[in-house]
Amino acid sequence: MFKLLLFIGIIVGVYYVFFAKKKSLKAPENDLSLEEAMIPCATCDTYIQSKEALMSAGKYYCCSECLKNKDKK
């Protein structure tokens, strides 16, 4: 009985060492989630990527025209 349990334990151990996918604990280096975040324009509510947005006074704008007209909304 002990030999059978030992044999099964060895088989399971070999499986985990060679075939089981290992999970990475560190974040991926090319994480593009922040660059691709879509945010609304403060003036016209058009969604734009955060890397292309213009920021003024803590608010995001889609273009210079909306930035000039920021007080009209």
N, C-alpha and C positions, 0 to 999 in steps of 0.2 A: 504494500500500500504506500509506504514511504517513498519507494523508488518511482512509483507512478506519479505521485504529487511532485517529486523533484523533477522528473522528466517534463511534466506539464509546465512547471515554473521556468525551466530552462527554455522551452519553446516560446513561452510568452515573453520572456526577457529578450530573446533573440529578435522576436518580432518588433518589440518596441525600440530596440537599438538600431535596427537596420531599415525597417519599413514604416514606422509611425512618423507622421509629419510633425516636425517640431515647430512650436509656436514661438514667434519672435517677441521678446519682451520690450524691445526698443521701437520707437516710432519710425516709420519709413522716412528716409532722408528726402525723398522727392514728394513731400506731401503738398499737393496743389489745392487742398480744400479751402484754404484761406484766399488764394488768388482767384478761385472760381466762385466765391460767395456772391450772390446776387442781392443787391440792396436797392431800396426805392429812392428815387430822387425826392428831395424835400419839397420841391415846387410842383412837379407834374406827376409824381408817383410812377414814373417809368422805371422799371427795374434794369439796373446796369451792373456790370461786374465791379467789384470793389477796387480792383487795380486800375480801372479806367475812370473812376469817379473823381470829381473835384470836391475837396472838403473845405468848408469855411464855417467857423464858429461851431464846430462839432457836428455839422450836418453835411450830408452828401448830396451832390448835384450832378446831373447827367451832362450838362454842357455849360459853357460860359453864359449863354442866354438865360438859362434858368438861374444861374448864380446872380445875374444882374437883377432879375425879377423876383428875388427871394422874399421880398416884403409884400408881394401882391397876393399871396395865398392866405 
